[in-house]
């Protein structure tokens, strides 16, 4: 089997498990434990906080030890979380604290798996980075849709699926980018490695702009996705796990359709322009979900938001991959994930309190309006609008 096939199997196992977790976690905290808006925000923050703390470390470890080894370690760590939570459910001992422990373990694992997986992508891309990013996104969101459909009762299955990822990454054969470092100065070298990646991102106007957009997405879009909308479904539409699955499925369906379109269309050259337009349009259509037009209208808005998100996420990831120096790719992609996931705890906490103060509908519209402001500022004050990989140079 070709290396690219093992890569997709390994990545797909993570995305399937993550899709299941997205529904299960929100359902347990929002519907089963029936926590308040601020406690929902804190729970989601507990999942995202490890990514903020350890994502850059994960990228540096992947560059030093190889993405394959780090991805295997991350999958093994992630396997512990659903096994632990599944046992608490079976023993009728699930509490808010046990859900938080589950979230922290998964967050730590994600900080290892995400940069390692993104760093491996270029090694199996054979020079066709944007095409492979689109294909990887198709795998990600297509399989997540399957995860949403089976999430409510399948925590233990998540454990088994993650083991498939371990086997796939073990069998993946990729060239070693650098020898393993194991000496007394390892921590110092990792710190230097992270600083080098930071300087690379800072020196590139395109990488800086993408990171800025990711920070805004993490605060306003991710916070809305994991806190505001589940609370909107619970408090306004009296929904349950089924409605949460519909919400996640509608978003992923939009993402998948956009990615299928991109696969037929071929490479885009004005990637920065596509990213900014997609984010602006996405903010407008998502705000429509806060107008109180009914649950079906909310799901339709989520679907349209997913269509926009397919462009935004694919273009932002492609820009980072294409502009990253080869010997720093895992670190640069760690900054990409860090800027999004690292802003997530802030967004989760902020959206939780916005819902408490203003209600879920107004909170959703306020987040979308804030995202539009960021899109306008980045469009006017950065070079992202005119970005063309045929003319841009790697820092």
Secondary structure, DSSP 8 states (H G I E B T S, - for coil): --HHHHHHHHHHHHHHHHHHHHHHHHHIIIIIS---HHHHHHHHHHHHHHHHHHHHHHHHHHHHH-HHHHHHHHHHHHHHHHHHHHHHHHTT---HHHHHHHHHHHHHHHHHHHHHHHHHHGGGSTT-HHHHHHHHHHHHHHHHHHHHHTGGG-HHHHHHHHHHHHHHHHH-----SS----STTHHHHHHHHHHHHHHHHHH-HHHHHHHHHHHHIIIIIIHIIIIIHHHHHHHTT---HHHHHHHHHHHHHHHHHHHHHHHHH---S-HHHHHHHHHHHHHHHHHGGGS---HHHHHHHHHHHHHHHHHHHHHHHHHHHHHS-GGGHHHHHHHHHHHHHHHHHHHHHHHHHHHHHH-HHHHHHHHHHHHHHHHHHHHHHSSGGG--TTT----
